[in-house]
């Protein structure tokens, strides 16, 4: 294991700084040339076959349409081979239950993009509560987070002439009434955005007026991550809520009216909270002493909201964590509180009904207990929710099923996803590796039994932002890896949320190094167990996982045969200066503080990489229109490695945002290219 110290001390001595000019002529010429070189090397006939097979899977007409109810209708956004950008469409619930639902198209995004000459990508819509006859559509150019907002008439299926229309920016809006929006957007002069690029202000925007002249009712500082606002109408009263985020894991929540916030909700800033129909639920991330009691991190607490606002702090304990039992999320629907729990990585769902006499509790039964499952509200608008739920369940070898869950009834299966690869003979097993400090790191392995020590292994990890990684049914891995005799592994490394805040914080800031040690420990355990050898392990990670993969390159190169690093964060010296990077200081630390750079420097692979080490081949892939994680990270790392003489490859499609492409064909190509590279690099040519 190597652990060299960074050789670059300040941002100004970065020889590849010019590659941060996203659309600069020199930078794009370099990116295009390197991408062409990568395609020439790996995009042969096998790649084309894989791309087309994966695109056909993504475009299958019998894939499950995910729906949300607005008023009486279900809405779905659908992509297939004939609708690459997608259709926004509706159906009734009764029709959706049938094998061939009768869909009505509301908007054809392909036709719109062609008519307007724009590279429109769907980013969602918010419809007018109650009538749902108007909506604010969010359209992205090329797939970035920044969107254009436009008012759309769902009855006529046309954009509203002289309706609400906001130029491209990061942000959102919420309907106050038919002629008034709450606007949280970074549009306008640069000072309207925080250093992270998110909204600094909340405005009241009246129909027919200039949004830049709209009155500001709340504002945050440039250093904050951003500020957002929403509205509810509990008990017939309009209440505006404000969420100001000083950092990624902290939120100051206030309630007020159209003039601004009036009452701050007196809970810790690191707490998650939701209120609904007179009840408040709170889950703190740190110990909280209130009302004479101390509540451990991740305890879910409930109380009457009016009583809380009046000063009552006598909470009911609704969930208490254990070392390997964590609350993954909670939401309200139709007066019911739904808890999503992982119990030693097994999904459990509970429904609580509050009343003056207590909180009645029941478990959602009838769902598979092995695999990955999720539950969410059928209704898009929480204040209109009825308690009807949707649930999805799957495993690494069983495609997803979609269920309708009504209170007091067994789940009703609505749809089954098709089998997209041959899973016969595959076995799913769970194991634990021991990391450098003795912590046991779970991982799930999928493959055929009887490993010979030469098995080609695809190893995936993330380890950040409290996000759990569970082994779902993955068509790309199944078709391009498992079906051909390979093995797939998903590692539950620290920094994720699989075991709650404790697990996340252990892999946060200076602990991020431990999450990387965890991943390397899983790779070593696969060798120890005789599954494979280091040269046959192909590892993949993206976004935050980009730090992970490049640390495998510089810290544990001897444990891997190839690395696929996608839409990555890498340069830890300048990440907080690039796009949304300033908002991630809470996860990583502040490189401008010497005490933080002391632990960030050794994990900044861009600075650590040096000549003379046994680095395995690596493909760094990003997207030019990613306005969340700057493409400069991947560009600069590839350029440095090439300058040092290493076998580094680079790929950068022109569109797609923080993802793998703007449509199913582009996503299929991105993945197929990556797996073609991995197979080539580990010397695997499956039949």
Helices and strands as residue ranges (DSSP letters): G 11-13, G 17-20, H 25-42, H 45-58, E 68-70, E 73-80, E 83-91, H 93-97, E 104-108, H 109-116, E 120-127, E 134-141, E 147-153, E 158-159, E 165-169, E 171-177, E 180-185, G 190-192, E 201-206, G 211-213, E 215-219, E 226-232, G 234-236, E 239-247, E 250-257, E 260-264, E 272-276, E 279-283, E 288-290, E 293-295, E 300-304, H 305-309, E 316-319, E 325-333, E 336-343, E 346-355, E 358-363, E 372-377, G 382-384, E 389-395, E 398-405, E 412-416, E 426-434, E 440-448, E 457-460, H 475-480, G 482-484, E 487-491, H 501-506, G 509-511, H 512-528, G 534-536, E 537-542, H 544-555, G 557-559, E 562-566, G 575-577, G 579-584, H 585-588, H 594-600, G 601-603, H 605-608, E 617-623, H 632-643, E 648-653, H 664-681
